[in-house]
């Protein structure tokens, strides 16, 4: 049984962080924005769900009965902030969140639309050395598919430095930072972030459309030397 409460057709919207009254919204124009993210050094995974009039609209909406949203059968409560507008959010412990999940949206006619996703963290097979030679660095990752797309961001402390901000295709868990790529970094302390970003259109048959984005990452620091 799904049960929710909020305000819709005579509802409240958040536009440019200000609350305004919306007299009527065509439900077919409601765009579903589902976001899930976690990090290795954070205790919880965050699931934040928002409802907009279209993908580019900054207006966020609250749902009116019988519409509502659930994660794995548990109701998400509405909240709001000046920065994000209205949203439905839940936090779950990272250690127990790996695996399959389902988001259930009950629309304004009481029909349900399910969106399934898999949250799969990854980790380092071996720690990155405290000192890394600029001749190259091979990073072994576990928990990924045989072929995965990973974003790598690496920054040093030099003011004039290009750094690294690339999407790599990682095969069999091996991520290579070649000598050529490390030329974008100066010797000294380096902060590196490795994360996977996945985004796809919703498949739940909702006419208004939407997206689901899932991300997870880890961070390390090392010293780059000749």
Secondary structure, DSSP 4 states (H G I P E B T S, - for coil): -------TTTTEEEETTEEEE-----GGG-EEEEEEEEETT-SEEEEEEEEESSTT---EEPPPTT-EEEETTEEPPEEEETTTEEEEEEEEEGGGT-EEEEEEEE-TTS-EEEEEEEE---EESSPPPSEEETTEEEEEEESS-SEEEEEEEEEES-SS---EEEEEEEETTEEEEEHHHHTTS-SEEEEEEEEEEEEEE--S--TT-EEEEEEEEEEEEEEEE-
